[in-house]
Amino acid sequence: MEVLHRPRFVDESRCTACGVCASYCPVAVPDPYDENLKTRKAVYIPYTQAAPAVFAVDPDHCLFLTRKECKQCTRTCQAEAIDFDQKPQVLTYDVGAVILAPGFSSYDPSRLPEFRYANAKNVVTGKEFERVCCASGPYMGDIRRPSDLSKPKRIAMLLCIGSRDKGRGNPYCSAVCCKFAVKDAIVALEHEPDLDITIFYMDMRMYGKGFETFRQRAKAAGVKFVRARVAGICEDTLSHDLTLRYVPENGNLKEESFNLVLLANGLEAPLGAGNLAVASHIGLNEYGFCQTDLFAPASTTRKGVFVAGAFQGPKSIPESVCQAGAAAASAAELLAPARGTLAASKTYPEERSAPNGAPKIGVFVCHCGKNIAGVVDVEEVAKYAQSLDDVAMVERNLYSCSSDTQALISRTIADQGLNRVVVAACTPRTHEVLFQETLREAGLNKCLVEMVNIRDQCSWVHMHEKQEATQKAKDLIRMAVAKARRIEPLSDSVIEVNPKGLVIGGGLSGMTAALSLAEQGFRCYLVERRPELGGNLARTYYTLEGPNPQEHLKALSKKIQAHEGIEVFADTTIESVEGFVGNFKTTLCSADGRKTHIEHGTIIVATGARPYEPEQYLYGQHDRVVLQEDLEQQIGRGRLDPSELKQVAMIQCVGSRDEAHPYCSAVCCNQALNNALKIKALSPETNVTILYRDVMSYGFREAFYSKAKERGVVFVRYRAERKPEVESADGALRLRFEDAMMRREVIMEPDLLALSTAKVPYENQALVEHLKIPLSSDGFFLESHAQLKPVDAYVDGIYLCGNAVFPKPPDECIAQAKAAAVKAAILMAKGYVTVEPIVASCDTGVCIGCGICAHLCPYGAIRMTKIGKAKKAEFVSAICKGCGICAAYCPVRAITMGRFTDDQIAEQIAAFGAEMCNDKEQG
Amino acid sequence: MTKNRVEPKILGFLCHWCCYAAADAAGVSRFQYPTHLRVIRVLCTGRIDAVFLMDGFANGADGIFVGG
C-alpha cells in the first residue's frame, strides 16, 4: 500500500503544542473547525483534542510557503520544531488488511437558492450552529446570530435540506439530521431558556434508543414541531431577519419571521471517495458511498479491504463506533494467524528497592516556553520550592516533556539519588503517563511522581494576574511536595484473562459474534435457549435489499457447526455466573436438567428482542389480523397467496411511541415496506394501504419508501391522538381511521390487516441478576456509554450486541456483534488485565465487616466473605475503578485508596493551610 | 498593605474525570477566572470524606469547592 504523506512543516517529535508560533504568525485564516465563523493562524492546531497534539503549517496561506516571506514561527519557536524543508513523501507499507474510514461530506445548501444560504448571514448550517452553541466556539457558547452578533429570539430549524430530495439533493435520508436538530434545540434552550424554536420536518425520524423520549423532552421544553416543507426564505435587508413561507397541515399558506434559521443539511459521500475507490479497487454504491452487502456491512467489494464509519452510509456516532468495531473484527479475523508477530515489548531497568529513610524530593518546574514562564515567575517559584522541607534539588526546564529534557530528568534522578519527584508543568491527565515512564527509565517506581498543574489551571487562566498566579503556583507546589512526602511505590497488579468467550443467544447477532471470536482464534461457547440456532433470522424470509436471509442463516449455521473453536449449547439456559473480568465461571443447564460448568474470560450478551403482541386491533381474536412477522412467514413459506387479497392494510406504531413503549423500534416501518413491496411484486393488483405516524425508512432504505409509493402502495398518516379502530362485522374486518392530511374519516374493509408492533426485550431478569448489569428504562441492556461505548456493558469483560441493546436491522446487528467480538478479543488477545494501583485495598485486621462499602460500591467490586469467623470486605481489584466511595464511608478507615490515601490528602489540606500562616506572618 | 478586595482562600476537590478535565479545558480555551482556588485532584468526588471538608475549614479555607 502506498500512502502520500503531506508535509506538516513541523517536527512532530519536537513540537510541544505551546502555541507561541501561532501567537506570532501574522496570517489569520477562516477556521474550518469553527465552520469559518472564527479565524485561526496559518500555523495551527486543527482543534483542541487533535491527535497528535502538534501544530501544522497551512501551505495555502503561510507567507513563507506562498511568498517566501516571514518565517516568524521559525524564529519564535523555542523548541526549534518548525521545519520548512519537509517534502511530500510516498510511504510504502506492507499490510494484510486495509480499513477505509474517510467519513462524510456535508451537502452544500447553497445548491438550494430559495434558502438564501449563500447570501443571508443568519441562515446557518447544522454544523455552524453547533459551533455557535459550543463554549469553545466563536461566541464562547452564547447563542448569537452572525449578522450583528445579537441574541436571536426566534429560531427556525429546517430538516431534510438536500436529503430525501431527488431533484437537487440526494434521494436518501441522511439518518442523523432529525436527531441533531432536536439536540441542537435542547442545547440552545439550555443556554437560553426563552428561545422560541420551531422545527420544520417531513417525518421526525427519532428512531433508536431514547431518541423519541428526547423529542418529547424538547416538546415539553417548548420546541414547536411543524410538519411542513418550507418553500422559501426572504431576508429583510435592514434587520436581516428571515421570513419563511410554508404550507402547514391546514393547507393555508403561511409566512413567519425568524431571527436565525438553521438548515439541517444532509450527509454526502466524502469528497474524494471516487479517487479512494480507484486507488483501493473497491466499488461504490449509486450514491457514491462504499458498496457493502446487507449481511457483510464492513466488507467492501475487495477482499481484505474493510469500511468503517459513515463512508458505509450516513450514521450516528454509536453506529459509527459499531461499524468501526466490525471493520476491526473483520481485519482481525483475516490476520489472526499473524497476531503479535510484529509486536515488541519494552524493557525497563530494574526498579530500585523501595525508598526508605527520608524523602529526597526533586522538583522540576516547567517553563512550557512562555506558556507558564510568561505569566508565572518561574524563578521565584523555583526558589520557593527549594526552601521547602525535604526538597533536595529544584530544576527549571524550557519544556519538561521534550524528549531531551525527559532524558535529563531521568539522569538527574539517578545522579542525585532522588526518591520522589514533583513536576510542576501541565496537567497530569495528559502528561502523568509520560513522567511515570521517565521515572521507570531512571529505575524508580512510577508512582513516585506527583504533578502540579501550573499551566492549564494556573498560567493559562490567570494571564493578567502574574503575581497572584505566581502565588498560586507556589501554593500548589507546596501542597504537592506535602503529598509527595507520603507517596509510596506501588505496582500494577496483573490479572490473567482466560482466552475463551461465552456468547449468550444464538440469533443473528450471537451467531455472528461467536463466529467472529472463533475466526479471530478464540474458543467460545454459544448458548441458545431454543432447540435450534437462528432466532428472529430463522423467521425472516426476504429483505428489502435483496439478499436471502434463509441462505445467510444456512451458511452461518454451517460455518458454526463446522468450526472446531465453537461449542454450541442449544436448548440450554444460564444457571449461574460467578467471577469477574477474565475469570468467569458459568453453569449451564440443558432442557433435560444436565448441568455443565464452563470457564471463560469474556461474555457477549446477544439475547435479542421479540415483537410485542398487542391486545388491541382484534389481534388474537380475528384470523385476518396478523403481525408483520407472521405475514412475512406466511408469504415466505408460500402459505399465503397475495393475489387472493384485494385489500391489505397495515398499521404502524402498534404499541410503539406510546406510554407502554415510548421508543420507536426502528425496524417496523422497514418491515411494512418489505411486506408491502413483496405483495406488490407478487400481485400488483392487490391494494396495500399503510397507516403510519412517521415513516422511519432512514438512510438508504428511503429508496424503498419511494419505490413503494411508485408501486402504488398508499401511505395514510394518522395522528397519535386518533388511532385507527378495527371491528369485526359479520366476520369481515372493518377498519376506521382518520386521514390526518385530509382530516377525513375513512372506512375500509381489508382482507388482511398486518400490525407493525413494537419490538420488546425478552424478560431477562434472571440473566440480569446473574450478570449484574443494568437495563435502561425501556428494558433493553444498558451500554456503559450510549454514544462512545455502544457494546460495553457496565461490568468489565461483558459486551452487548444486537436487539438485546435495541432493535435494529440485520446489517446493524452484524456490525454491533462483530464490534462486541473484537472488544472481547482485545482483552483475550492481550491475555491479562493490568490494574492501575489506584484501586482500593482493605486492612482486614481493622475491617469490622459492616458491609457499607459493598453496598455502596457502584461497580460490585467488593464482596463480603467469611474469613475465619468474621465477615470481611474482599476487594476484586480487576473491577475496582478507584473512585473511593468505599474509603469515604468506611466507619473504621480500614480502606486505603492507592495514590490518594487519607494521609496524603490530609497533608495536602494541611499544606494548603500553611499558606494562611505565612500570609498572617507577613501581614 | 490594605486590600479592599475580598481575597477568599478556596480549597477545591475536583474529580479527575469530569471537573478536573473541565478545568483543564477552561485553560485550553484561555477562560480567565479569579485566582483564589487551590485544587486537590481526586479520582471521584465520592472519595471525599466529610473529614476532608472539616479539615479544610480548620486549615483556614473560606470556602470549599467540590466539583464532580
Interface residues (C-beta under 8 A of the other chain):
Chain A: T48 A135 S136 M140 T427 P428 R429 N453 R455 D456 Q457 W460 V461 H462 M463 H464 E465 E468 A469 Q471 K472 D475 L476 M479 I838 K881 G882 C883 G884 I885 A887 A888 M897 F900 D902 I905 A906 Q908 I909 A910 F912 G913 E915 M916
Chain B: K9 L11 H16 Y20 A21 A23 D24 A25 A26 G27 V28 S29 R30 F31 Q32 Y33 T35 R38 V39 I40 R41 V42 L43 C44 G46 R47 I48 D49 A50 V51 F52 D55 G56 A58 N59 G60 A61
